[in-house]
Amino acid sequence: MAELPDMRFLTVAEVADLMRVSKMTVYRLVHAGELPAVRFGRSYRVPESAVLDALQRPVADVG
């Protein structure tokens, strides 16, 4: 049997806490394709590695 990678998935609420944004912002990022996610039943799970990558990306200057 093949080895499964050691991936940890976070709930939308956990991602929102880590990123210090609202849950709605996390859903917007997922639906826009800026944050990869997997659908489990009626909820989404986001790979922890994707969240850590997103936190290290520079933020665009809107002003």
N, C-alpha and C positions, 0 to 999 in steps of 0.2 A: 504494500500500500504506500502511496506517495505521502511525503511529509507535508503537512499543512503549514503555511507561514503563520508565525505568531502575530496575528493582527488583533488589535483591540478596537472595538467600535464604541462610539459614544452616542448618547441620546441627544436630541436637539436641545434639551434643557442643559445638559452638561456642556455642550459646545457653546451655548449662549453664555454660560457662566465663565468658561475659559476665555472667550473672546470679549467678554464684558459688553455684550450687545443683547438685544431682545431676541426672543425665540422667533418672532416674525422676521427679523433681519436674517437669521440663519436659514429660515425657509426660503427667503428671497434669494440668498446666495446659492442654495441648492437648486432652485428652479431656474436660475440664470446660468447654471453650469459652472459657476465660479468655485463651488465646493462640492466635490464628489460625495455621493451618498448612495446607500443601498436601501431599498424598501423592504421592510419586514412586516408583513401584514398591512396594517393601516398606518404604521409609523416609519420614520426614517432613522437610519443609523449612519453615522459619519465615521470613516476611519480616523483614528487618533493621529496618524501620521499626516493626513491631509490637513487637519486643524493646525498642527505644529508648523507645517509648511506655509499655511495661509498667514499665521501670526508673524512669520519672518519676512514676508513680502513687504516691500515698501508701499506706503499708502500714497495714492495719487493726490496731488495738491489741487483742490477744487477752486481755490480762490485765485 
